[in-house]
Amino acid sequence: MRVFNRYVPRLVAKHVARLFSGRLYIAGRGRFDFENGWLKAPQDATITHYQTVKEVNAVIRETYQQAMCDETQPHTVNTRR
């Protein structure tokens, strides 16, 4: 279980995407589980839990989409300075 003392969505998303499944705790937000690289709301979720899940999953989605776009772009070498 990873404990985050501050809520920084990018750091939480990085942790969730890398470990893929597990549990984490965010100070002031509560306990969360994550599965298949996505953060999940707990059974007894509050509005704060749902907002946190939405924010973190949006960062994860943005990262995945950016990676997919980078793969489809042809690799070119910039010779201009």
PDB file of N, CA, C and O in Angstrom:
ATOM      1  N   MET A   1       0.850  -1.176   0.000  1.00  0.00           N
ATOM      2  CA  MET A   1       0.000   0.000   0.000  1.00  0.00           C
ATOM      3  C   MET A   1       0.893   1.235   0.000  1.00  0.00           C
ATOM      4  O   MET A   1       1.765   1.386   0.856  1.00  0.00           O
ATOM      5  N   ARG A   2       0.668   2.101  -0.954  1.00  0.00           N
ATOM      6  CA  ARG A   2       1.413   3.353  -1.056  1.00  0.00           C
ATOM      7  C   ARG A   2       0.605   4.455  -0.379  1.00  0.00           C
ATOM      8  O   ARG A   2      -0.610   4.535  -0.557  1.00  0.00           O
ATOM      9  N   VAL A   3       1.272   5.298   0.390  1.00  0.00           N
ATOM     10  CA  VAL A   3       0.631   6.425   1.063  1.00  0.00           C
ATOM     11  C   VAL A   3       1.140   7.715   0.431  1.00  0.00           C
ATOM     12  O   VAL A   3       2.345   7.963   0.379  1.00  0.00           O
ATOM     13  N   PHE A   4       0.209   8.525  -0.045  1.00  0.00           N
ATOM     14  CA  PHE A   4       0.533   9.839  -0.587  1.00  0.00           C
ATOM     15  C   PHE A   4       0.149  10.887   0.455  1.00  0.00           C
ATOM     16  O   PHE A   4      -1.018  10.989   0.834  1.00  0.00           O
ATOM     17  N   ASN A   5       1.117  11.657   0.912  1.00  0.00           N
ATOM     18  CA  ASN A   5       0.839  12.681   1.921  1.00  0.00           C
ATOM     19  C   ASN A   5       0.184  13.916   1.324  1.00  0.00           C
ATOM     20  O   ASN A   5      -0.484  14.677   2.025  1.00  0.00           O
ATOM     21  N   ARG A   6       0.378  14.108   0.035  1.00  0.00           N
ATOM     22  CA  ARG A   6      -0.270  15.201  -0.692  1.00  0.00           C
ATOM     23  C   ARG A   6      -0.949  14.622  -1.916  1.00  0.00           C
ATOM     24  O   ARG A   6      -0.500  13.622  -2.476  1.00  0.00           O
ATOM     25  N   TYR A   7      -2.033  15.256  -2.324  1.00  0.00           N
ATOM     26  CA  TYR A   7      -2.759  14.802  -3.513  1.00  0.00           C
ATOM     27  C   TYR A   7      -2.225  15.535  -4.737  1.00  0.00           C
ATOM     28  O   TYR A   7      -2.510  16.714  -4.944  1.00  0.00           O
ATOM     29  N   VAL A   8      -1.451  14.825  -5.539  1.00  0.00           N
ATOM     30  CA  VAL A   8      -0.949  15.337  -6.814  1.00  0.00           C
ATOM     31  C   VAL A   8      -1.392  14.320  -7.866  1.00  0.00           C
ATOM     32  O   VAL A   8      -0.809  13.240  -7.960  1.00  0.00           O
ATOM     33  N   PRO A   9      -2.421  14.651  -8.662  1.00  0.00           N
ATOM     34  CA  PRO A   9      -2.987  13.676  -9.603  1.00  0.00           C
ATOM     35  C   PRO A   9      -1.967  13.012 -10.519  1.00  0.00           C
ATOM     36  O   PRO A   9      -2.083  11.815 -10.780  1.00  0.00           O
ATOM     37  N   ARG A  10      -0.974  13.742 -11.014  1.00  0.00           N
ATOM     38  CA  ARG A  10       0.021  13.159 -11.918  1.00  0.00           C
ATOM     39  C   ARG A  10       0.855  12.083 -11.227  1.00  0.00           C
ATOM     40  O   ARG A  10       1.160  11.056 -11.833  1.00  0.00           O
ATOM     41  N   LEU A  11       1.226  12.307  -9.969  1.00  0.00           N
ATOM     42  CA  LEU A  11       2.012  11.308  -9.247  1.00  0.00           C
ATOM     43  C   LEU A  11       1.189  10.063  -8.950  1.00  0.00           C
ATOM     44  O   LEU A  11       1.685   8.941  -9.057  1.00  0.00           O
ATOM     45  N   VAL A  12      -0.065  10.266  -8.577  1.00  0.00           N
ATOM     46  CA  VAL A  12      -0.947   9.128  -8.305  1.00  0.00           C
ATOM     47  C   VAL A  12      -1.164   8.333  -9.586  1.00  0.00           C
ATOM     48  O   VAL A  12      -1.113   7.104  -9.569  1.00  0.00           O
ATOM     49  N   ALA A  13      -1.404   9.027 -10.699  1.00  0.00           N
ATOM     50  CA  ALA A  13      -1.626   8.365 -11.986  1.00  0.00           C
ATOM     51  C   ALA A  13      -0.392   7.575 -12.412  1.00  0.00           C
ATOM     52  O   ALA A  13      -0.516   6.466 -12.932  1.00  0.00           O
ATOM     53  N   LYS A  14       0.779   8.127 -12.198  1.00  0.00           N
ATOM     54  CA  LYS A  14       2.023   7.444 -12.543  1.00  0.00           C
ATOM     55  C   LYS A  14       2.160   6.144 -11.752  1.00  0.00           C
ATOM     56  O   LYS A  14       2.547   5.112 -12.300  1.00  0.00           O
ATOM     57  N   HIS A  15       1.842   6.207 -10.469  1.00  0.00           N
ATOM     58  CA  HIS A  15       1.910   5.025  -9.603  1.00  0.00           C
ATOM     59  C   HIS A  15       0.906   3.955 -10.055  1.00  0.00           C
ATOM     60  O   HIS A  15       1.249   2.778 -10.162  1.00  0.00           O
ATOM     61  N   VAL A  16      -0.330   4.378 -10.319  1.00  0.00           N
ATOM     62  CA  VAL A  16      -1.391   3.452 -10.709  1.00  0.00           C
ATOM     63  C   VAL A  16      -1.061   2.792 -12.050  1.00  0.00           C
ATOM     64  O   VAL A  16      -1.222   1.580 -12.198  1.00  0.00           O
ATOM     65  N   ALA A  17      -0.609   3.567 -13.011  1.00  0.00           N
ATOM     66  CA  ALA A  17      -0.319   3.028 -14.338  1.00  0.00           C
ATOM     67  C   ALA A  17       0.869   2.067 -14.320  1.00  0.00           C
ATOM     68  O   ALA A  17       0.893   1.100 -15.081  1.00  0.00           O
ATOM     69  N   ARG A  18       1.840   2.322 -13.469  1.00  0.00           N
ATOM     70  CA  ARG A  18       3.023   1.461 -13.425  1.00  0.00           C
ATOM     71  C   ARG A  18       2.781   0.152 -12.693  1.00  0.00           C
ATOM     72  O   ARG A  18       3.235  -0.902 -13.139  1.00  0.00           O
ATOM     73  N   LEU A  19       2.064   0.209 -11.562  1.00  0.00           N
ATOM     74  CA  LEU A  19       1.876  -1.003 -10.778  1.00  0.00           C
ATOM     75  C   LEU A  19       0.674  -1.825 -11.223  1.00  0.00           C
ATOM     76  O   LEU A  19       0.611  -3.025 -10.956  1.00  0.00           O
ATOM     77  N   PHE A  20      -0.280  -1.188 -11.899  1.00  0.00           N
ATOM     78  CA  PHE A  20      -1.405  -1.865 -12.541  1.00  0.00           C
ATOM     79  C   PHE A  20      -2.493  -2.350 -11.587  1.00  0.00           C
ATOM     80  O   PHE A  20      -3.671  -2.265 -11.934  1.00  0.00           O
ATOM     81  N   SER A  21      -2.151  -2.857 -10.394  1.00  0.00           N
ATOM     82  CA  SER A  21      -3.194  -3.229  -9.438  1.00  0.00           C
ATOM     83  C   SER A  21      -2.634  -3.136  -8.023  1.00  0.00           C
ATOM     84  O   SER A  21      -1.451  -3.377  -7.783  1.00  0.00           O
ATOM     85  N   GLY A  22      -3.517  -2.781  -7.098  1.00  0.00           N
ATOM     86  CA  GLY A  22      -3.098  -2.648  -5.709  1.00  0.00           C
ATOM     87  C   GLY A  22      -3.995  -1.705  -4.934  1.00  0.00           C
ATOM     88  O   GLY A  22      -5.174  -1.535  -5.243  1.00  0.00           O
ATOM     89  N   ARG A  23      -3.403  -1.097  -3.918  1.00  0.00           N
ATOM     90  CA  ARG A  23      -4.165  -0.221  -3.031  1.00  0.00           C
ATOM     91  C   ARG A  23      -3.296   0.968  -2.673  1.00  0.00           C
ATOM     92  O   ARG A  23      -2.076   0.844  -2.562  1.00  0.00           O
ATOM     93  N   LEU A  24      -3.924   2.122  -2.492  1.00  0.00           N
ATOM     94  CA  LEU A  24      -3.192   3.308  -2.076  1.00  0.00           C
ATOM     95  C   LEU A  24      -4.058   4.159  -1.163  1.00  0.00           C
ATOM     96  O   LEU A  24      -5.279   4.007  -1.113  1.00  0.00           O
ATOM     97  N   TYR A  25      -3.398   5.059  -0.443  1.00  0.00           N
ATOM     98  CA  TYR A  25      -4.085   5.970   0.466  1.00  0.00           C
ATOM     99  C   TYR A  25      -3.586   7.372   0.186  1.00  0.00           C
ATOM    100  O   TYR A  25      -2.381   7.605   0.088  1.00  0.00           O
ATOM    101  N   ILE A  26      -4.519   8.309   0.055  1.00  0.00           N
ATOM    102  CA  ILE A  26      -4.186   9.715  -0.160  1.00  0.00           C
ATOM    103  C   ILE A  26      -4.669  10.478   1.061  1.00  0.00           C
ATOM    104  O   ILE A  26      -5.854  10.447   1.393  1.00  0.00           O
ATOM    105  N   ALA A  27      -3.748  11.164   1.728  1.00  0.00           N
ATOM    106  CA  ALA A  27      -4.100  11.921   2.924  1.00  0.00           C
ATOM    107  C   ALA A  27      -5.165  12.968   2.583  1.00  0.00           C
ATOM    108  O   ALA A  27      -5.007  13.743   1.639  1.00  0.00           O
ATOM    109  N   GLY A  28      -6.234  12.979   3.349  1.00  0.00           N
ATOM    110  CA  GLY A  28      -7.326  13.917   3.125  1.00  0.00           C
ATOM    111  C   GLY A  28      -8.356  13.447   2.104  1.00  0.00           C
ATOM    112  O   GLY A  28      -9.413  14.061   1.966  1.00  0.00           O
ATOM    113  N   ARG A  29      -8.057  12.368   1.392  1.00  0.00           N
ATOM    114  CA  ARG A  29      -8.973  11.842   0.370  1.00  0.00           C
ATOM    115  C   ARG A  29      -9.466  10.445   0.702  1.00  0.00           C
ATOM    116  O   ARG A  29     -10.620  10.114   0.428  1.00  0.00           O
ATOM    117  N   GLY A  30      -8.601   9.613   1.293  1.00  0.00           N
ATOM    118  CA  GLY A  30      -9.023   8.281   1.688  1.00  0.00           C
ATOM    119  C   GLY A  30      -8.296   7.161   0.969  1.00  0.00           C
ATOM    120  O   GLY A  30      -7.301   7.382   0.280  1.00  0.00           O
ATOM    121  N   ARG A  31      -8.819   5.947   1.146  1.00  0.00           N
ATOM    122  CA  ARG A  31      -8.241   4.731   0.592  1.00  0.00           C
ATOM    123  C   ARG A  31      -8.867   4.433  -0.768  1.00  0.00           C
ATOM    124  O   ARG A  31     -10.067   4.617  -0.971  1.00  0.00           O
ATOM    125  N   PHE A  32      -8.036   3.973  -1.687  1.00  0.00           N
ATOM    126  CA  PHE A  32      -8.489   3.630  -3.030  1.00  0.00           C
ATOM    127  C   PHE A  32      -7.856   2.325  -3.459  1.00  0.00           C
ATOM    128  O   PHE A  32      -6.754   1.992  -3.025  1.00  0.00           O
ATOM    129  N   ASP A  33      -8.547   1.585  -4.308  1.00  0.00           N
ATOM    130  CA  ASP A  33      -7.998   0.404  -4.957  1.00  0.00           C
ATOM    131  C   ASP A  33      -7.814   0.748  -6.425  1.00  0.00           C
ATOM    132  O   ASP A  33      -8.517   1.600  -6.970  1.00  0.00           O
ATOM    133  N   PHE A  34      -6.863   0.077  -7.056  1.00  0.00           N
ATOM    134  CA  PHE A  34      -6.732   0.241  -8.501  1.00  0.00           C
ATOM    135  C   PHE A  34      -6.515  -1.118  -9.138  1.00  0.00           C
ATOM    136  O   PHE A  34      -5.836  -1.991  -8.597  1.00  0.00           O
ATOM    137  N   GLU A  35      -7.124  -1.262 -10.316  1.00  0.00           N
ATOM    138  CA  GLU A  35      -7.104  -2.517 -11.053  1.00  0.00           C
ATOM    139  C   GLU A  35      -6.961  -2.223 -12.530  1.00  0.00           C
ATOM    140  O   GLU A  35      -7.535  -1.257 -13.034  1.00  0.00           O
ATOM    141  N   ASN A  36      -6.202  -3.044 -13.223  1.00  0.00           N
ATOM    142  CA  ASN A  36      -5.999  -2.896 -14.673  1.00  0.00           C
ATOM    143  C   ASN A  36      -5.508  -1.503 -15.053  1.00  0.00           C
ATOM    144  O   ASN A  36      -5.804  -1.014 -16.144  1.00  0.00           O
ATOM    145  N   GLY A  37      -4.765  -0.868 -14.162  1.00  0.00           N
ATOM    146  CA  GLY A  37      -4.207   0.441 -14.456  1.00  0.00           C
ATOM    147  C   GLY A  37      -5.169   1.596 -14.304  1.00  0.00           C
ATOM    148  O   GLY A  37      -4.871   2.700 -14.759  1.00  0.00           O
ATOM    149  N   TRP A  38      -6.325   1.379 -13.673  1.00  0.00           N
ATOM    150  CA  TRP A  38      -7.322   2.434 -13.466  1.00  0.00           C
ATOM    151  C   TRP A  38      -7.699   2.505 -11.990  1.00  0.00           C
ATOM    152  O   TRP A  38      -7.845   1.476 -11.330  1.00  0.00           O
ATOM    153  N   LEU A  39      -7.854   3.710 -11.482  1.00  0.00           N
ATOM    154  CA  LEU A  39      -8.257   3.909 -10.095  1.00  0.00           C
ATOM    155  C   LEU A  39      -9.743   3.616  -9.955  1.00  0.00           C
ATOM    156  O   LEU A  39     -10.539   3.976 -10.823  1.00  0.00           O
ATOM    157  N   LYS A  40     -10.111   2.962  -8.860  1.00  0.00           N
ATOM    158  CA  LYS A  40     -11.513   2.608  -8.605  1.00  0.00           C
ATOM    159  C   LYS A  40     -11.978   3.266  -7.314  1.00  0.00           C
ATOM    160  O   LYS A  40     -11.198   3.429  -6.376  1.00  0.00           O
ATOM    161  N   ALA A  41     -13.243   3.641  -7.271  1.00  0.00           N
ATOM    162  CA  ALA A  41     -13.833   4.200  -6.059  1.00  0.00           C
ATOM    163  C   ALA A  41     -14.146   3.064  -5.091  1.00  0.00           C
ATOM    164  O   ALA A  41     -14.528   1.977  -5.524  1.00  0.00           O
ATOM    165  N   PRO A  42     -13.988   3.299  -3.776  1.00  0.00           N
ATOM    166  CA  PRO A  42     -14.324   2.254  -2.796  1.00  0.00           C
ATOM    167  C   PRO A  42     -15.837   2.051  -2.695  1.00  0.00           C
ATOM    168  O   PRO A  42     -16.615   2.851  -3.214  1.00  0.00           O
ATOM    169  N   GLN A  43     -16.242   0.973  -2.021  1.00  0.00           N
ATOM    170  CA  GLN A  43     -17.666   0.664  -1.859  1.00  0.00           C
ATOM    171  C   GLN A  43     -18.416   1.787  -1.144  1.00  0.00           C
ATOM    172  O   GLN A  43     -19.528   2.138  -1.537  1.00  0.00           O
ATOM    173  N   ASP A  44     -17.819   2.347  -0.106  1.00  0.00           N
ATOM    174  CA  ASP A  44     -18.463   3.404   0.688  1.00  0.00           C
ATOM    175  C   ASP A  44     -17.963   4.780   0.250  1.00  0.00           C
ATOM    176  O   ASP A  44     -17.578   5.599   1.084  1.00  0.00           O
ATOM    177  N   ALA A  45     -17.972   5.030  -1.056  1.00  0.00           N
ATOM    178  CA  ALA A  45     -17.386   6.235  -1.632  1.00  0.00           C
ATOM    179  C   ALA A  45     -18.213   7.484  -1.336  1.00  0.00           C
ATOM    180  O   ALA A  45     -19.441   7.444  -1.251  1.00  0.00           O
ATOM    181  N   THR A  46     -17.487   8.599  -1.182  1.00  0.00           N
ATOM    182  CA  THR A  46     -18.104   9.909  -1.035  1.00  0.00           C
ATOM    183  C   THR A  46     -17.883  10.693  -2.328  1.00  0.00           C
ATOM    184  O   THR A  46     -17.245  10.199  -3.258  1.00  0.00           O
ATOM    185  N   ILE A  47     -18.398  11.882  -2.380  1.00  0.00           N
ATOM    186  CA  ILE A  47     -18.222  12.722  -3.566  1.00  0.00           C
ATOM    187  C   ILE A  47     -16.740  13.000  -3.803  1.00  0.00           C
ATOM    188  O   ILE A  47     -16.294  13.035  -4.950  1.00  0.00           O
ATOM    189  N   THR A  48     -15.973  13.199  -2.730  1.00  0.00           N
ATOM    190  CA  THR A  48     -14.536  13.434  -2.852  1.00  0.00           C
ATOM    191  C   THR A  48     -13.834  12.247  -3.502  1.00  0.00           C
ATOM    192  O   THR A  48     -12.934  12.431  -4.321  1.00  0.00           O
ATOM    193  N   HIS A  49     -14.239  11.036  -3.145  1.00  0.00           N
ATOM    194  CA  HIS A  49     -13.664   9.841  -3.766  1.00  0.00           C
ATOM    195  C   HIS A  49     -13.930   9.853  -5.272  1.00  0.00           C
ATOM    196  O   HIS A  49     -13.018   9.625  -6.067  1.00  0.00           O
ATOM    197  N   TYR A  50     -15.176  10.118  -5.662  1.00  0.00           N
ATOM    198  CA  TYR A  50     -15.525  10.104  -7.086  1.00  0.00           C
ATOM    199  C   TYR A  50     -14.776  11.192  -7.855  1.00  0.00           C
ATOM    200  O   TYR A  50     -14.350  10.963  -8.988  1.00  0.00           O
ATOM    201  N   GLN A  51     -14.611  12.370  -7.253  1.00  0.00           N
ATOM    202  CA  GLN A  51     -13.873  13.442  -7.913  1.00  0.00           C
ATOM    203  C   GLN A  51     -12.408  13.056  -8.117  1.00  0.00           C
ATOM    204  O   GLN A  51     -11.820  13.319  -9.166  1.00  0.00           O
ATOM    205  N   THR A  52     -11.839  12.433  -7.098  1.00  0.00           N
ATOM    206  CA  THR A  52     -10.438  12.002  -7.179  1.00  0.00           C
ATOM    207  C   THR A  52     -10.263  10.948  -8.261  1.00  0.00           C
ATOM    208  O   THR A  52      -9.324  11.021  -9.053  1.00  0.00           O
ATOM    209  N   VAL A  53     -11.161   9.970  -8.299  1.00  0.00           N
ATOM    210  CA  VAL A  53     -11.097   8.914  -9.317  1.00  0.00           C
ATOM    211  C   VAL A  53     -11.204   9.530 -10.712  1.00  0.00           C
ATOM    212  O   VAL A  53     -10.462   9.149 -11.618  1.00  0.00           O
ATOM    213  N   LYS A  54     -12.107  10.462 -10.883  1.00  0.00           N
ATOM    214  CA  LYS A  54     -12.304  11.096 -12.185  1.00  0.00           C
ATOM    215  C   LYS A  54     -11.045  11.864 -12.616  1.00  0.00           C
ATOM    216  O   LYS A  54     -10.635  11.779 -13.774  1.00  0.00           O
ATOM    217  N   GLU A  55     -10.439  12.605 -11.697  1.00  0.00           N
ATOM    218  CA  GLU A  55      -9.242  13.386 -12.025  1.00  0.00           C
ATOM    219  C   GLU A  55      -8.053  12.492 -12.366  1.00  0.00           C
ATOM    220  O   GLU A  55      -7.371  12.718 -13.365  1.00  0.00           O
ATOM    221  N   VAL A  56      -7.807  11.491 -11.549  1.00  0.00           N
ATOM    222  CA  VAL A  56      -6.652  10.618 -11.761  1.00  0.00           C
ATOM    223  C   VAL A  56      -6.833   9.806 -13.037  1.00  0.00           C
ATOM    224  O   VAL A  56      -5.890   9.683 -13.818  1.00  0.00           O
ATOM    225  N   ASN A  57      -8.009   9.254 -13.268  1.00  0.00           N
ATOM    226  CA  ASN A  57      -8.245   8.473 -14.482  1.00  0.00           C
ATOM    227  C   ASN A  57      -8.166   9.337 -15.735  1.00  0.00           C
ATOM    228  O   ASN A  57      -7.784   8.844 -16.797  1.00  0.00           O
ATOM    229  N   ALA A  58      -8.518  10.611 -15.631  1.00  0.00           N
ATOM    230  CA  ALA A  58      -8.384  11.522 -16.771  1.00  0.00           C
ATOM    231  C   ALA A  58      -6.908  11.714 -17.123  1.00  0.00           C
ATOM    232  O   ALA A  58      -6.553  11.766 -18.300  1.00  0.00           O
ATOM    233  N   VAL A  59      -6.049  11.821 -16.111  1.00  0.00           N
ATOM    234  CA  VAL A  59      -4.609  11.957 -16.355  1.00  0.00           C
ATOM    235  C   VAL A  59      -4.067  10.674 -16.987  1.00  0.00           C
ATOM    236  O   VAL A  59      -3.255  10.736 -17.911  1.00  0.00           O
ATOM    237  N   ILE A  60      -4.506   9.522 -16.501  1.00  0.00           N
ATOM    238  CA  ILE A  60      -4.069   8.245 -17.067  1.00  0.00           C
ATOM    239  C   ILE A  60      -4.524   8.135 -18.526  1.00  0.00           C
ATOM    240  O   ILE A  60      -3.745   7.745 -19.396  1.00  0.00           O
ATOM    241  N   ARG A  61      -5.774   8.478 -18.785  1.00  0.00           N
ATOM    242  CA  ARG A  61      -6.313   8.419 -20.148  1.00  0.00           C
ATOM    243  C   ARG A  61      -5.518   9.344 -21.076  1.00  0.00           C
ATOM    244  O   ARG A  61      -5.186   8.964 -22.199  1.00  0.00           O
ATOM    245  N   GLU A  62      -5.220  10.542 -20.610  1.00  0.00           N
ATOM    246  CA  GLU A  62      -4.456  11.511 -21.395  1.00  0.00           C
ATOM    247  C   GLU A  62      -3.062  10.967 -21.716  1.00  0.00           C
ATOM    248  O   GLU A  62      -2.567  11.135 -22.831  1.00  0.00           O
ATOM    249  N   THR A  63      -2.440  10.324 -20.749  1.00  0.00           N
ATOM    250  CA  THR A  63      -1.114   9.747 -20.948  1.00  0.00           C
ATOM    251  C   THR A  63      -1.153   8.627 -21.977  1.00  0.00           C
ATOM    252  O   THR A  63      -0.296   8.564 -22.858  1.00  0.00           O
ATOM    253  N   TYR A  64      -2.152   7.733 -21.873  1.00  0.00           N
ATOM    254  CA  TYR A  64      -2.289   6.640 -22.832  1.00  0.00           C
ATOM    255  C   TYR A  64      -2.552   7.165 -24.237  1.00  0.00           C
ATOM    256  O   TYR A  64      -1.979   6.660 -25.202  1.00  0.00           O
ATOM    257  N   GLN A  65      -3.417   8.179 -24.365  1.00  0.00           N
ATOM    258  CA  GLN A  65      -3.720   8.731 -25.684  1.00  0.00           C
ATOM    259  C   GLN A  65      -2.500   9.404 -26.288  1.00  0.00           C
ATOM    260  O   GLN A  65      -2.262   9.298 -27.491  1.00  0.00           O
ATOM    261  N   GLN A  66      -1.727  10.093 -25.462  1.00  0.00           N
ATOM    262  CA  GLN A  66      -0.529  10.749 -25.954  1.00  0.00           C
ATOM    263  C   GLN A  66       0.483   9.712 -26.435  1.00  0.00           C
ATOM    264  O   GLN A  66       1.153   9.917 -27.448  1.00  0.00           O
ATOM    265  N   ALA A  67       0.593   8.607 -25.715  1.00  0.00           N
ATOM    266  CA  ALA A  67       1.512   7.547 -26.122  1.00  0.00           C
ATOM    267  C   ALA A  67       1.070   6.932 -27.446  1.00  0.00           C
ATOM    268  O   ALA A  67       1.910   6.611 -28.287  1.00  0.00           O
ATOM    269  N   MET A  68      -0.233   6.763 -27.641  1.00  0.00           N
ATOM    270  CA  MET A  68      -0.736   6.196 -28.896  1.00  0.00           C
ATOM    271  C   MET A  68      -0.466   7.141 -30.061  1.00  0.00           C
ATOM    272  O   MET A  68      -0.117   6.686 -31.150  1.00  0.00           O
ATOM    273  N   CYS A  69      -0.619   8.445 -29.854  1.00  0.00           N
ATOM    274  CA  CYS A  69      -0.349   9.419 -30.913  1.00  0.00           C
ATOM    275  C   CYS A  69       1.130   9.440 -31.267  1.00  0.00           C
ATOM    276  O   CYS A  69       1.490   9.583 -32.435  1.00  0.00           O
ATOM    277  N   ASP A  70       1.984   9.297 -30.264  1.00  0.00           N
ATOM    278  CA  ASP A  70       3.425   9.287 -30.520  1.00  0.00           C
ATOM    279  C   ASP A  70       3.835   8.074 -31.346  1.00  0.00           C
ATOM    280  O   ASP A  70       4.769   8.162 -32.143  1.00  0.00           O
ATOM    281  N   GLU A  71       3.158   6.953 -31.171  1.00  0.00           N
ATOM    282  CA  GLU A  71       3.480   5.752 -31.935  1.00  0.00           C
ATOM    283  C   GLU A  71       3.071   5.882 -33.397  1.00  0.00           C
ATOM    284  O   GLU A  71       3.743   5.334 -34.271  1.00  0.00           O
ATOM    285  N   THR A  72       1.985   6.595 -33.683  1.00  0.00           N
ATOM    286  CA  THR A  72       1.509   6.717 -35.055  1.00  0.00           C
ATOM    287  C   THR A  72       2.282   7.776 -35.834  1.00  0.00           C
ATOM    288  O   THR A  72       2.254   7.761 -37.065  1.00  0.00           O
ATOM    289  N   GLN A  73       2.966   8.686 -35.162  1.00  0.00           N
ATOM    290  CA  GLN A  73       3.740   9.726 -35.825  1.00  0.00           C
ATOM    291  C   GLN A  73       5.021   9.107 -36.393  1.00  0.00           C
ATOM    292  O   GLN A  73       5.695   8.340 -35.705  1.00  0.00           O
ATOM    293  N   PRO A  74       5.356   9.433 -37.631  1.00  0.00           N
ATOM    294  CA  PRO A  74       6.622   8.925 -38.168  1.00  0.00           C
ATOM    295  C   PRO A  74       7.790   9.602 -37.453  1.00  0.00           C
ATOM    296  O   PRO A  74       7.729  10.782 -37.109  1.00  0.00           O
ATOM    297  N   HIS A  75       8.833   8.842 -37.243  1.00  0.00           N
ATOM    298  CA  HIS A  75       9.995   9.378 -36.547  1.00  0.00           C
ATOM    299  C   HIS A  75      10.883  10.095 -37.558  1.00  0.00           C
ATOM    300  O   HIS A  75      11.331   9.498 -38.537  1.00  0.00           O
ATOM    301  N   THR A  76      11.133  11.369 -37.316  1.00  0.00           N
ATOM    302  CA  THR A  76      11.981  12.145 -38.210  1.00  0.00           C
ATOM    303  C   THR A  76      13.103  12.750 -37.407  1.00  0.00           C
ATOM    304  O   THR A  76      12.987  12.962 -36.200  1.00  0.00           O
ATOM    305  N   VAL A  77      14.179  13.021 -38.088  1.00  0.00           N
ATOM    306  CA  VAL A  77      15.315  13.648 -37.457  1.00  0.00           C
ATOM    307  C   VAL A  77      15.315  15.121 -37.837  1.00  0.00           C
ATOM    308  O   VAL A  77      15.273  15.463 -39.018  1.00  0.00           O
ATOM    309  N   ASN A  78      15.363  15.975 -36.850  1.00  0.00           N
ATOM    310  CA  ASN A  78      15.366  17.408 -37.089  1.00  0.00           C
ATOM    311  C   ASN A  78      16.805  17.851 -37.335  1.00  0.00           C
ATOM    312  O   ASN A  78      17.638  17.817 -36.429  1.00  0.00           O
ATOM    313  N   THR A  79      17.094  18.273 -38.590  1.00  0.00           N
ATOM    314  CA  THR A  79      18.448  18.681 -38.921  1.00  0.00           C
ATOM    315  C   THR A  79      18.625  20.190 -38.835  1.00  0.00           C
ATOM    316  O   THR A  79      19.749  20.681 -38.946  1.00  0.00           O
ATOM    317  N   ARG A  80      17.564  20.922 -38.644  1.00  0.00           N
ATOM    318  CA  ARG A  80      17.644  22.380 -38.531  1.00  0.00           C
ATOM    319  C   ARG A  80      18.077  22.760 -37.120  1.00  0.00           C
ATOM    320  O   ARG A  80      17.749  22.089 -36.141  1.00  0.00           O
ATOM    321  N   ARG A  81      18.815  23.847 -37.051  1.00  0.00           N
ATOM    322  CA  ARG A  81      19.250  24.333 -35.725  1.00  0.00           C
ATOM    323  C   ARG A  81      18.823  25.736 -35.524  1.00  0.00           C
ATOM    324  O   ARG A  81      19.093  26.319 -34.474  1.00  0.00           O
TER     325      ARG A  81
END
